[in-house]
Structures are given as C-alpha cells and as structure tokens.
Amino acid sequence: MLKIAQVFNNNVALVDLDDHRQAIVKGKGIVFHKHRGDSITTENVEKIFYLETKTSQQNLYFLMKDIPIDVVTTTYEIIDLAEHQYHLPVLDYIYITLSDHLYGAYKRYQAHTYADSLVPDLHVQYPTEYAVADQALKIINHNLGVRFPDSEAKNIALHFINAYGESDTEQSFSRISAQDVNKLVQRILKRHTILRSTSNSNYYDRFMIHLQYLIDRIQRLDTDNATIVPAVAAELKESYPRSYAIANEIFTEIKSKLYPSMSENERLYFIIHIQRLINEKPRKSIRKDN
C-alpha cells in the first residue's frame, strides 16, 4: 500500500514510500475520491516515477508551480525511459529544462504558432540520444494529444545531449557563480538592446534557466568527450549571423572571465537560444535531415 502525500488529479498523486522516499504514481482513476493520507493499492498503479533525491523532490515542486501535471509526468516518463531502457545517464536539471521546453512547445502548438526546429541533425554523433527522442515523441503525442512533426525529436535529443552525465546524490550548485553568469549575459544582451518583454518572455526565461544550470554542467561534464562537431556551429553562423555574433560574444566572455573549461557545446546552445529570443530569420536554409 502507498500513502498519498498529495493528489494532483484523479489519475496522478505523490506518494510516500516505506523507505522515506517519495514517488509519483499514475493510473486511471487511482486517486478518485481519495485524499492526503489515504492509501493506494499498487495493483492499480500503471506507472511509478521515483524521486530518489532531495533535489528531485525540489524539482517536482518547482515544476508544479507553472507546468500542468500531464506535462510533468510525461517528462518523468521520458527520462525514466532514457535511464532504464537506454541506460543513458542524465543530470537532474533535465527535469526542469525538458518540462519547460515541452510546455512551451505544447502552448505554441495549441496557439498554432509552433515552428519546426532549427537544430541541426546530430543523429550520427548521438545515436542513443536520438533513439530516446524518437520514442519520446511518440509518448508526447500520445499523452498530450498532439501531433508534433518528426523534427521535434531534434529538440528533445538536444536536451539529452546537453544533460548527459552522472548525477551525484545531491547537486552541487553554486548560486553565486550562477548570478555572475546571469549578470554578465544580461549585460551583453542589454548592449544589443535585447531586453525581456511580453513578446519574448518565454524564450528569455528559458535562456536564463539554461544559464542557471550552466555551472552544474561545467562541474560534471567530461568536456573532452562531449563536444558537438564544429561544423554545426559553423552552419548556424552562416544561417543566423546576428545570433551567432551575440552568442559567440557571450561564450567568449564567460570562457575568458569565468570558466575556461566550458565546453564548446555551449556555443551551440547559446546560438539556438539567441535565435529564438530575437527571432532572426535564416539567411539561407538549414540543411535538411539525412
């Protein structure tokens, strides 16, 4: 028997486990007419997502502030698939970044403003991440009742490429360093008259989330083995010159002033975030997938 800690809806609840851990459980009608402190029989649980650490519990509460539970549980299902079926290690912050991305894509889909991904195809360099993303796209379309194009898998794969690594029991997150990065980046954005506004707030905030976890990636990733091919950044430079110039300025200043060990991957992520933020149109077409 599982004791309910919090009811999210008729089909999803947070439960306390016997070993003082918590988990999210999902099943049709499993908490219908039930309340905090009531019990659920395990035979009615269709899926269970364990919250192994205090950080993972904090991530859940952070997500629940702004993101619908169906998007949150879909994210947990995808990450569970990556870890247990594909044995792909990921850092805990992917729960935040992937949920945020899925919710943003879902809202744009509902508003008929969804646009195909500009992310280049990296399936040759990252076959496991792309295999996860292909399966994830099926889960998303089924759970959320949408039909994203196949190109959305490239966005999902990039999240797993970005978050590759072994998490410790708890994340060592330096808030002071994160503040330094944010101040530096905001100063550069302001220099280019890029300020947070109603129209760009979603992309601006997503970029800030990416930066918030930059320090954790630097501390954990093996930069010698995590570099995306330079041709990808060169291709984006040709298609999105202004985005590249701003992103390169950010990358260079962070690397020279704060973190010399920062991976070249970050340059690519910065370009993608800046392009979305300023809505730069391509100078020429990004090459099509193979």
Order of alpha helices (4+ residues) and beta strands (2+ residues): beta-beta-beta-beta-beta-alpha-alpha-alpha-alpha-alpha-alpha-alpha-alpha-alpha-alpha-alpha
